[in-house]
Amino acid sequence: MSVDETRTFKSRKTKDLAWRKWQLKQLWWMIEDNEKEIMAAMEQDLNRSNMESLITDLAGARKDILTHLDHIDQWTADEPLGNSYVARKLGLARIRKEPLGVVLIIGAWNFPLLLVLQPLIAAITAGCCAILKPSELTPACMNLLKSLVSAYLDNSAIELVCGGVAEMTQLLEFRFNHIFFTGSATVGRIIGASAARHLTPATLELGGQSPAIVCKSADLDLAAKCIAFSKFLNAGQICLSVNHVFVDPSVYYEFSRRLKYWFLQFLNGQETIDTAIVNSQHFDRLANLLRNTKGIIACGGRGDLESRRMEPTVVLDVDMDDILLREEIFGPICPVLKSDYRSAYNVINQYVSNGYILLQNTNSGGVTVNEVILHAGFPNAPFGGVGGSGHGYYHDFYMIYVLPSQYTATINTKACD
């Protein structure tokens, strides 16, 4: 495993820009040739519609490949240190970018293709070898990716490992040069502790309780529609989904009425969301939250364990100490609280100036005003969390930046003067 990739890395094969570009092109064709099979695997694991899989996983990976192919020469080139006094005296001073080594990439089940391929694209661009570990909770996707990676990519440099906790534990015994992990904060702490034993840097993209604030000046219909949409996207199984809503007391009941309306509109006559909860354990966890909440279930609340599909649920009159707020929900349940609480992730109000005030007084991985999720849609901007939501960044150049070993090289060309 890591031993083979280390040997390949030391051969300097992956340093060749032609090799990197060819592997990126092979990734493109891997997706292009097997689009139907990939979407079928996602439907088998998550009961997710082909359109949703196409928009999220496949389109995102394709876009990243094209962006990296367009910028690989620029991102990996040496950088002159400019016209400083020292540079003028020495004659040559540059920042060199050397591939770091072998990268471990641990994906997540909610976007089983994108969250493996996105770091892999960055690793290839940076000239690194990679070990891939998809989530065992989406077995159809994991097994398909295993066969595709073996068929399309250079297996002396890129390998995919199937399995669960035992295989993960074994992988973490190896010394990697960087680790990318997407998943829960609980597992993130384990990954972080293991990385620390080897002094290995890690990019941790973890979950979080992303709240929304609805101010009294808000367009309540827009607010309800946006928040409902976030709960339907992948059945709320996305770190960007609104976890709970703080609503100004003066508009609380009108907003709640509009939220219920939009939940029903998005259902379009169905009883449950199409996308399934990933497995029975997660379904039971969500059902237990609804059984033990002290709030009032205003709509939804039911589900079918056999199909793992759940009704989108609005819970009103929720207090801050309620069980629904103890951890990230990660499902189609939306608690609504009366509050003028001043910490937000998604802010919906009529006056943009209010949004700027909140931007200046919050600390989070990202903020969207008068919409939800949009801040994550800029591939040329950093995406990550703070505190318990992780550290480091995903997206394009921000992933590339941490993978080369960057150092200053100086040559005194005027030594004989």
C-alpha positions in Angstrom: 0.0 0.0 0.0 1.8 3.2 1.2 5.1 1.4 0.7 4.5 1.0 -3.0 3.3 4.6 -3.5 6.3 5.9 -1.6 8.6 3.9 -3.9 6.8 5.3 -6.9 7.1 8.9 -5.5 10.8 8.5 -4.9 11.2 7.4 -8.6 10.1 11.0 -9.4 7.6 9.7 -11.9 4.8 11.9 -10.5 6.9 15.0 -10.8 6.6 14.9 -14.6 3.9 17.5 -15.7 3.0 15.3 -18.6 2.2 12.4 -16.2 0.0 14.7 -14.1 -1.9 16.0 -17.1 -2.5 12.5 -18.4 -3.8 11.2 -15.1 -6.2 14.2 -14.9 -7.4 13.4 -18.4 -7.9 9.8 -17.5 -10.0 10.9 -14.5 -12.2 12.9 -16.9 -12.7 9.8 -19.2 -13.3 7.6 -16.1 -16.3 9.8 -15.3 -17.4 10.4 -18.9 -17.3 6.7 -19.9 -19.1 5.5 -16.8 -21.6 8.2 -16.0 -24.6 5.8 -16.0 -22.9 3.3 -13.8 -21.8 5.9 -11.3 -25.3 7.4 -11.1 -26.8 3.8 -10.7 -24.4 3.1 -7.8 -25.5 6.3 -6.1 -29.1 5.4 -6.6 -28.5 2.0 -5.1 -26.7 3.4 -2.0 -28.7 6.6 -1.5 -31.9 6.3 -3.6 -30.8 9.7 -5.0 -32.1 10.9 -8.3 -29.8 10.9 -11.3 -30.3 14.7 -11.8 -29.2 15.4 -8.2 -26.1 13.1 -8.6 -25.3 14.7 -11.9 -25.4 18.3 -10.5 -23.5 17.6 -7.3 -20.9 14.8 -7.6 -20.3 14.5 -11.4 -20.5 18.1 -12.5 -18.4 19.2 -9.6 -15.6 16.7 -10.4 -15.6 17.5 -14.1 -15.4 21.2 -13.4 -12.4 20.6 -11.0 -10.6 18.5 -13.6 -10.9 21.2 -16.3 -9.9 24.0 -13.9 -6.7 22.1 -12.8 -5.8 21.3 -16.4 -6.1 24.9 -17.3 -4.0 26.1 -14.3 -1.5 23.3 -13.6 1.4 25.1 -15.3 0.8 28.3 -13.4 0.1 26.7 -10.0 3.1 24.4 -10.0 5.7 26.9 -11.5 8.5 28.4 -9.5 7.8 32.0 -8.3 10.5 34.7 -8.6 11.0 36.6 -5.4 10.9 39.9 -7.1 13.2 42.9 -7.1 14.3 43.0 -3.5 17.7 44.1 -2.3 18.7 40.5 -1.5 17.5 39.2 -4.9 19.5 41.9 -6.7 22.6 41.1 -4.8 22.3 37.3 -5.3 21.1 37.3 -8.9 18.5 34.5 -8.5 15.9 33.8 -5.8 12.8 31.8 -6.2 10.1 29.9 -4.3 10.3 26.3 -5.4 7.3 23.9 -5.3 8.2 20.3 -4.9 5.6 17.5 -4.6 5.1 16.6 -1.0 4.8 12.8 -1.1 1.9 10.3 -0.5 -1.5 11.7 0.4 -4.3 9.8 2.2 -7.8 10.8 1.1 -10.7 9.7 3.2 -14.0 10.4 1.6 -17.6 10.7 3.0 -20.8 8.9 2.1 -23.0 11.9 1.4 -21.2 12.8 -1.8 -19.3 9.5 -2.4 -17.6 10.5 -5.7 -16.9 14.2 -5.3 -15.4 14.0 -1.9 -12.9 11.4 -3.0 -12.0 12.8 -6.4 -11.8 16.5 -5.4 -8.7 16.0 -3.2 -7.3 13.4 -5.6 -7.4 16.0 -8.5 -5.5 18.3 -6.3 -3.0 15.6 -5.3 -2.3 14.7 -9.0 -1.9 18.3 -9.9 0.6 18.8 -7.1 2.6 15.7 -8.3 1.7 13.5 -5.3 0.8 9.8 -4.9 -2.5 9.0 -3.3 -4.2 6.3 -1.2 -8.0 6.6 -1.5 -10.4 5.4 1.2 -14.1 5.9 0.3 -16.8 5.4 2.9 -18.0 1.9 3.5 -21.5 3.2 4.1 -22.0 3.5 0.3 -20.7 0.1 -0.8 -22.0 0.2 -4.4 -20.1 3.4 -5.0 -17.0 2.2 -3.1 -16.8 -1.1 -5.2 -17.4 0.7 -8.5 -14.7 3.3 -7.7 -12.3 0.5 -6.9 -12.7 -1.1 -10.3 -12.6 2.3 -12.1 -9.5 3.5 -10.4 -7.8 0.2 -11.2 -8.8 0.5 -14.8 -8.1 4.1 -15.6 -5.3 5.4 -13.3 -1.7 4.6 -12.7 -2.0 2.1 -9.9 1.7 2.4 -8.9 0.9 5.9 -7.7 -2.9 5.9 -7.0 -4.6 3.1 -5.1 -8.1 2.7 -3.6 -8.6 0.7 -0.4 -12.0 -0.8 0.4 -13.2 -1.7 3.9 -14.4 -0.3 7.2 -13.0 0.6 10.6 -10.3 -2.2 10.6 -8.9 -1.1 7.3 -9.0 2.5 8.3 -7.1 1.8 11.5 -4.5 -0.1 9.6 -4.1 2.8 7.1 -3.5 5.3 9.9 -0.5 3.3 11.1 1.4 4.5 8.0 3.2 7.8 7.8 1.6 10.0 5.1 2.7 13.4 4.0 -0.8 14.9 4.1 -4.3 13.6 5.0 -7.6 14.9 3.6 -10.7 13.8 5.6 -14.3 14.7 5.2 -16.7 13.4 7.8 -18.0 13.8 11.4 -16.2 15.7 14.1 -16.0 12.4 16.2 -14.0 10.6 13.5 -12.1 13.8 12.7 -10.7 13.8 16.2 -9.4 10.2 15.7 -7.9 11.2 12.3 -6.3 14.3 13.8 -4.8 12.4 16.7 -3.4 9.7 14.4 -1.9 12.4 12.1 -0.4 14.1 15.1 1.6 11.0 16.1 3.4 11.2 12.8 3.5 15.0 12.7 1.4 14.7 9.5 -0.5 17.8 8.4 -4.2 17.2 7.9 -7.1 19.0 6.2 -10.3 18.2 8.1 -13.6 19.1 6.6 -16.1 18.3 9.4 -19.7 18.9 10.2 -21.2 21.7 12.1 -24.5 23.2 13.3 -25.1 25.7 10.5 -28.0 28.0 11.7 -30.0 30.4 9.8 -31.3 33.8 11.1 -34.6 35.2 9.8 -34.8 38.9 10.7 -38.1 40.7 11.0 -37.3 42.6 7.8 -36.9 39.4 5.8 -38.9 38.3 2.8 -40.5 35.4 4.7 -41.5 33.5 1.6 -38.0 33.7 0.2 -36.5 32.7 3.6 -38.9 29.7 3.9 -38.2 28.5 0.4 -34.4 28.7 0.7 -34.3 26.9 4.0 -36.7 24.2 2.9 -34.6 23.6 -0.2 -31.5 23.0 2.0 -33.4 20.3 3.8 -34.4 18.6 0.6 -30.9 18.6 -1.0 -29.6 15.1 -0.3 -32.3 14.8 2.4 -30.5 17.3 4.5 -27.4 15.1 4.6 -24.9 17.8 3.8 -22.8 20.0 6.1 -24.2 23.1 4.4 -27.8 22.3 5.2 -29.5 24.7 7.6 -29.4 22.8 10.9 -31.9 25.1 12.8 -33.5 28.5 12.3 -33.5 31.5 14.7 -36.5 33.7 13.9 -37.4 37.1 15.2 -40.4 36.6 17.5 -42.5 39.2 15.7 -42.5 37.1 12.5 -42.2 33.6 14.0 -45.6 32.2 13.3 -45.9 33.6 9.8 -42.5 32.3 8.9 -43.4 28.9 10.3 -46.5 28.8 8.2 -44.5 29.6 5.0 -41.9 27.0 5.9 -44.6 24.3 6.2 -46.0 25.4 2.9 -42.7 25.1 1.0 -42.0 21.7 2.5 -45.3 20.5 1.0 -44.5 22.2 -2.3 -41.2 20.5 -2.6 -42.7 17.1 -1.8 -45.0 17.6 -4.9 -47.6 15.1 -3.7 -45.2 12.6 -2.3 -45.1 11.5 1.4 -41.3 11.4 1.8 -38.1 12.8 0.2 -36.8 10.6 -2.6 -33.2 10.5 -1.3 -32.9 7.9 1.4 -31.2 8.2 4.8 -27.8 6.5 4.3 -28.4 3.5 6.6 -30.7 2.1 9.3 -28.5 3.4 12.1 -28.7 7.0 10.9 -32.5 6.6 10.3 -32.9 5.3 13.9 -30.9 8.3 15.2 -33.1 10.8 13.5 -36.3 9.0 14.6 -35.0 9.0 18.2 -34.5 12.8 18.0 -38.1 13.3 17.0 -39.3 10.9 19.7 -37.5 12.9 22.4 -37.8 16.5 21.3 -39.8 18.8 23.6 -40.8 20.8 20.6 -44.0 20.6 18.6 -43.9 18.6 15.4 -45.9 21.0 13.0 -45.6 18.8 9.9 -43.9 15.5 8.9 -42.3 13.4 11.6 -42.9 10.0 10.0 -40.7 7.7 8.0 -40.3 4.2 6.6 -37.4 2.2 8.1 -37.4 -0.4 5.3 -36.9 2.2 2.5 -35.0 4.6 4.9 -37.0 7.5 3.6 -38.3 10.2 5.9 -40.9 13.0 5.8 -39.4 16.5 5.9 -40.2 17.7 9.4 -40.8 21.1 10.9 -40.5 21.3 14.7 -41.7 24.5 16.5 -41.2 26.0 20.0 -37.8 24.4 20.3 -35.6 25.5 23.2 -31.8 25.8 23.1 -31.4 22.8 25.4 -33.5 20.5 23.3 -32.1 17.2 22.0 -32.4 18.5 18.4 -29.7 21.1 19.1 -27.1 18.9 20.9 -25.5 17.7 17.7 -25.6 18.2 13.9 -29.0 16.8 12.7 -27.8 15.8 9.2 -31.3 15.0 8.0 -34.6 16.5 6.9 -35.6 17.9 10.3 -35.8 21.6 10.8 -36.1 23.0 14.4 -37.4 26.6 14.5 -36.6 28.8 17.5 -37.8 32.3 18.7 -34.7 34.3 19.2 -32.7 37.4 18.2 -29.5 35.4 18.6 -26.6 37.1 16.8 -24.6 34.3 15.3 -25.4 33.1 11.9 -24.3 31.0 8.9 -27.2 31.9 6.6 -28.8 35.3 7.2 -32.1 36.3 5.5 -33.3 39.9 5.9 -34.4 42.7 3.6 -31.5 45.1 4.4 -28.1 44.2 3.2 -26.6 46.5 5.9 -27.8 44.1 8.6 -25.9 41.3 6.8 -22.7 43.3 6.9 -23.2 43.9 10.6 -23.5 40.1 11.2 -20.5 39.4 9.0 -18.4 41.6 11.2 -19.6 39.9 14.4 -19.5 36.2 13.6 -16.8 33.5 13.3 -17.7 30.7 10.9 -16.4 28.8 7.9 -18.7 30.8 5.6 -21.8 33.1 5.5 -24.6 33.5 3.0 -26.9 36.5 3.2 -30.4 36.3 1.7 -29.9 32.8 0.4 -28.4 29.5 1.7 -25.4 27.5 0.7 -24.3 29.9 -2.1 -20.9 30.8 -0.5 -19.8 27.2 -1.2 -20.5 27.6 -4.9 -17.3 29.6 -5.7 -14.6 27.1 -6.7 -11.9 29.8 -6.7 -12.6 30.7 -3.0 -11.7 28.7 0.1 -14.2 26.3 1.6 -13.7 25.0 5.1 -14.7 25.2 8.8 -13.4 26.8 12.0 -13.2 25.3 15.5 -15.1 22.0 15.8 -15.9 22.2 12.0 -12.3 21.4 11.1 -9.4 23.3 9.6 -7.8 23.7 6.2 -9.5 24.4 2.9 -11.0 22.6 0.0 -11.4 24.0 -3.6 -8.9 24.5 -6.4 -5.8 26.5 -5.5 -6.5 26.3 -1.8 -6.0 22.5 -1.8 -3.0 22.8 -4.2 -1.3 25.3 -1.8 -0.8 22.8 1.0 0.4 19.8 -1.1 3.8 21.0 -2.6 6.7 21.5 -0.3 7.4 25.2 -0.8 10.9 26.5 -0.1 13.2 29.4 -1.0 16.0 28.7 -3.4 18.8 31.2 -3.9 21.7 31.1 -6.3 24.5 33.7 -5.9 25.2 34.3 -9.6 27.4 37.2 -8.7 29.8 35.3 -6.4 32.7 36.0 -8.7 32.0 39.7 -9.1 
